[in-house]
Amino acid sequence: MADKGEMVEVDGHRLRLTNLDKVMYPATGTTKRDVIDYYARIAPVLLPHSTNRPATRKRWVHGVGTASKPGDMFFQKNLDDSTPGWVKRREIEHKDHSNEYPLVNDLATLTWLAQIAALEIHVPQWQFGRTGVRHNPDRLVLDLDPGEGAGLAECAEVARLARAILTGMGLDPMPVTSGSKGIHLYAALDGKQDSAAVSAVAHELARALEADHPDLVVSDMKKTLRDGKVLVDWSQNNGNKTTITPYSLRGRERPMVAAPRTWRELASKDLEHLDMEQVLARVKRRGDPLAGLTAGHLGALEPTEQRMAGFDRLEKYRSMRDGSKTPEPVPADAAEPTDGQSFVIQEHHARRLHYDFRLEHDGVLVSWAIPKNVPTDRKTNHLAVQTEDHPLEYGSFEGTIPKGEYGAGEVTIWDSGTYELEKWRDGEEVIATLHGEKHGSHRYALIHTGGNGRAGGAHSSNNWLIHLMADADEPHHAPPPKKVPSKKRATKAPPSPMLATLGTAQTLRHEKDWAFEMKWDGYRAIAEVRDGTVRLLSRNGNDLTAAWPEFDELAEAIDGDAIFDAEIVALNKAGRPDFSRLQSRAKLTKKAEITKARESTPAHLFVFDILERNGESLVGESYDERRAALLDAVTERGAIRVPPAFEGDLDSAIASSRELKLEGVMAKRRDAVYRPGRRSDDWVKIKHHRSQEVVVVGWRPGAGNRSHRVGSLLLGIPEKDGLRYIGRVGTGFTEKELDDLRGRLARMQRATSPVSDVPGADARDAHWVTPKLVGEVEFAEWTPTGRLRQASWRGLRADKTVADVTLETPS
């Protein structure tokens, strides 16, 4: 039978691992499972040396074999069609062809390489920049390769001789025993010289060593000259050459490693190559001796004003146009840096109608082609394909590009004006507010999709999405209330959480009577600390403690015992709550998975209320008194946070919430007590958008290539007489969610509908399920017949039961 393997999730990417018990190193019995485990454990120190470098792989699909019968090995440069779509990659043009290489930037890619038996990973001494520009080398390498009759001791001696020369040049060489025969010497560079210049220096250094030590060193590649000597191979500084990545395995008889070493180790008479177990143990004990290779010097590679002055950003633009044949501006000189912030959107009737979106930045118009023009609503993102930079003069260009020329067709200005820049991360994200002369002011975000040149064609690495954003507001923060001591006696069991009603800003009277907090997009939890032990309970009483071990820090953040009302929140890279990331963590149950997820999906416990302290109940105290006691009790540390509150300033609270892209604001009456387990008008939810918790009652299959998957969910909401049908939702799902839902729903299938008032069009091909799953949707409004209009899925609510779901209507 075929090995179906194990489906795992690594850094949010799904990957099937197969043939895990296959022996890759027969001499030691090392299996593919062992190889994958090694790369997972060594990733934190390996990845800094491979990131953004195009990787050539040496693969042993059937294992390395033995000394008498070596396994079959092959080099692989170009990526094949089986490569997962999420693998980051870059294309390199060669004389007669181009190759697409993976970038080993993350654990998921490293795991995939181990799965396909790519035991050795080789990379050049240069990196791609964030926009795909090929940088100058950021490191020099010498490969000290012993000839017949020489060994590791001779290589170490030559390494010390080379170190003296390199140190005199102002460099700090660091040794790596290659795991094969010799030693590699690395030295960090500032990126000011190209590969040819670095190779020339390395060649001269090799010749100098040979001249001073002719009996020990050779710089010529001829094998006949190498007996009893050490070849100082300088050629790996060529921009087309690669070297084994530090910490990569080797395809030897045993699982040896290219292992960074210290100079003290090189002086030992017992110096030898290290295998993977030895390397894992020493890294755990002493870290990465090669860490200095990536620390600090790479800053010289960033596009500073000085570096940009020598870089012609219009070279590609000019290469695609003949100024004698097209009316487009074709300046002869390189672009000069500017501080301007102009923009233009041009309607371009080329082979296909599209719109060219251009922002002035660093002396050029950074450009994207948008097939459907800029989006007009915040629920729809449009594709934007980044193209070559254009000259500033193009901002006023209108005319007809002749047939046969690049971009042939009519160009007119759809809108132009100036923009306010909020964020510019090259190759990743741009946020700006455009002030147009024709279409007014709009705030847009351009977000790179991480495309990879597969699904989207050869240039999908240039694919972005453009998103219409809400207008930005400046947040203002009010000081916290003064601390007030508390005196009530304790309750014996943790109280249930107090619940809020839905309202609007107009709901509140006498704004000064209210305090305002952010509405965090997470899982509600009661956190209890007893005798230094932390216990977390969900809103429906489930014990969450094991799933969130990082919150054990809460016991260290306070003195004594306490009970808190809190929200478990997962933050994205921008530091904003991300409910989908939280969901992926909440599903984990195995200790090893949870431990790994703590690094890939860090979570925080936002403690916003205190219900008991050192045996004294605080639920009968006012909000102001509890807030003061909370600030006095908790010292923020690690994953433990006390979010801010705003006193009597709703506008500032709403502005901050919008800026942070949160759900909305929680208004809490300052003189109100805490009402465990009760929904009260003393707490009011004010949301930026409408949302509703729902019960899944069935699903309908999709169309086309989604016919075997969930196309939409059918939804209900509890009422006195049972569940009422409120419509369906078919957007907002990730591919991963659709796969997960299909499996869950298959186990819940039933023959009859749990709701009675489903329209025939929705019921026609419906699959009904037992109504147990609770989710949440965003929507535009309720229809007159009580249906959701324009619903979008937000995710499952594992922290809620059907009994918790109520109709959310403003009071």
Secondary structure, 3 states (H helix, E strand, C coil): CCCCCEEEEECCEEEEECCCCCEEECCCCEEHHHHHHHHHHHHHHHHHHHCCCECEEEECCCCCECCCCECCCEEECCCCCCCCCCCCEEEEECCCCEEEEEECCCHHHHHHHHHCCEEEEEECCCCECCCCCECCCCEEEEEEEECCCCCHHHHHHHHHHHHHHHHHCCCCCEEEECCCCCEEEEEECCCCCCHHHHHHHHHHHHHHHHHHCCCCEECCCCHHHCCCCEEEECHHHCCCCCEECCCCECCCCCCEECEECCHHHHCCCCCCCEEHHHHHHHHHHHCCCCHHHHCCHHHHHCCCHHHHHCCCCCHHHHHCCCCCCCCCCCCCCCCCCCCCCEEEEEEEECCCEEEEEEEEECCEEEEEEECCCCCCCCCCCEEEEECCCECHHHHHCCEEECCCCCCCEEEEEEEEEEEEEEEEECCCEEEEEEEECCCEEEEEEEEECCCCCCCCCCCHHHEEEEEEECCCCCCCCCCCCCCCCCCCCCCCCCCCCCEEEEECHHHCCCHHHEEEEEECCCEEEEEEEECCEEEEEECCCCECHHHCHHHHHHHHHCCCCEEEEEEEEEECCCCCECHHHHHHHHCCCCHHHHHHHHHHCCEEEEEEEEEEECCEECCCCCHHHHHHHHHHHCCCECCEECCCEEECCHHHHHHHHHHCCCCEEEEEECCCCCCCCCEEEEEEEEECCEEEEEEEEEEEECCHHHCCCEEEEEEEEEECCEEEEEEEECCCCCHHHHHHHHHHHHCCEECCCCCCCCCHHHHCCCEEECCCCEEEEEECEECCCCCEECCEEEEECCCCCHHHCCCCCCC
